[in-house]
Amino acid sequence: MTTTPAQLAAAIPKAELHIHIEGSLEPELIFALAQRNGLSLPYPSVEALRDAYAFTNLQSFLDIYYAGASVLLHEADFHDMAWAYFLRAKADNVVHTEIFFDPQTHTARGVPMATVIQGLSSACERARAELGVSAALILCFLRHLSEDDAFATLEAALPYRQHFIGVGLDSSEVGHPPSKFSRVFARCRELGFHVVAHAGEEGPPAYIREAIDDLKTERIDHGVRSLEDPALVAELARRRIPLTVCPLSNLKLCVVDDLRQHPMKRLLDAGLCATVNSDDPAYFGGYMNANFVQTVEALDLSRDDVITLARNSFEASFVSATRRAELMALLDDAVA
């Protein structure tokens, strides 16, 4: 029996490189953690909270995202949130994942940095041991806050630097260009961290250019608006700077009106190292395979496109050459 491209997309091993762990917090777990921590929520039920997930733009999503994160208080809460994600990742044949976390969302509420990082890190270790899923953490700065706040966050996190491999930039994009964080990213590069940044989702292609030139980012998170600037596309293709694209997020946040209009096929045809990711899956209607399968079906992607997207995910990963070869071999075996 011949597998369709969509079936192949679901079955093959892949890496996920753009997942906000706080965005994997399902309504059921939000209510369970609220109960465990003696907190009351502004929603009467799981269903009422899920019904509130009707977003018109990035900001309307962020407002409810930060409210959901308020239930995270203890190391066990962060561990349980990440473990729930890892179980879903495993089910979707994700074999490696690089996870964003937002410490400022928690430290601003009085949660210690150690609580956040150690809770997440213990879940990463458990995923490696029990599920065979390799995982790494990327600390993200909230771009609607100041660069000084980002510096303070970096300093607070440095005692735990063995637990995270890089830094990123997320939250409200419009009005907060990457260049706002030039100094702190320079410091992070000096310290040997990988650097990535959200750019070109709601913000203009100029933000992608800034992320590459000012922040020296190794990957661009989203980057779908790069297609508006042919010179930028040519540079991204020539330098193999990966884009971590999130199709269902783009749909849910009205970056595209219909998945059939999504630029993923055009990104691939332009020779870009585009990848499929779930972003904030609890809020945007699907984890890795939902994003992959629905995109393949909506854009009528070919078997070769599917394999390219999976290969790109491993190429774009911050893993050792040995581990990358292992991952590529897993993919080759699965395709064969």
Secondary structure as GFF3:
##gff-version 3
##sequence-region A 1 336
A	DSSP	alpha_helix	5	11	.	.	.	ID=ss1
A	DSSP	beta_strand	14	20	.	.	.	ID=ss2
A	DSSP	three_ten_helix	21	24	.	.	.	ID=ss3
A	DSSP	alpha_helix	27	36	.	.	.	ID=ss4
A	DSSP	alpha_helix	46	51	.	.	.	ID=ss5
A	DSSP	alpha_helix	58	69	.	.	.	ID=ss6
A	DSSP	alpha_helix	75	91	.	.	.	ID=ss7
A	DSSP	beta_strand	94	101	.	.	.	ID=ss8
A	DSSP	alpha_helix	103	107	.	.	.	ID=ss9
A	DSSP	alpha_helix	113	126	.	.	.	ID=ss10
A	DSSP	pi_helix	127	131	.	.	.	ID=ss11
A	DSSP	beta_strand	134	142	.	.	.	ID=ss12
A	DSSP	alpha_helix	147	157	.	.	.	ID=ss13
A	DSSP	three_ten_helix	158	163	.	.	.	ID=ss14
A	DSSP	beta_strand	166	170	.	.	.	ID=ss15
A	DSSP	three_ten_helix	178	181	.	.	.	ID=ss16
A	DSSP	alpha_helix	182	190	.	.	.	ID=ss17
A	DSSP	beta_strand	194	199	.	.	.	ID=ss18
A	DSSP	alpha_helix	205	213	.	.	.	ID=ss19
A	DSSP	beta_strand	219	222	.	.	.	ID=ss20
A	DSSP	three_ten_helix	224	228	.	.	.	ID=ss21
A	DSSP	alpha_helix	230	239	.	.	.	ID=ss22
A	DSSP	beta_strand	243	245	.	.	.	ID=ss23
A	DSSP	alpha_helix	247	252	.	.	.	ID=ss24
A	DSSP	three_ten_helix	259	261	.	.	.	ID=ss25
A	DSSP	alpha_helix	264	269	.	.	.	ID=ss26
A	DSSP	beta_strand	274	276	.	.	.	ID=ss27
A	DSSP	alpha_helix	281	284	.	.	.	ID=ss28
A	DSSP	alpha_helix	288	299	.	.	.	ID=ss29
A	DSSP	alpha_helix	303	315	.	.	.	ID=ss30
A	DSSP	alpha_helix	321	335	.	.	.	ID=ss31
###
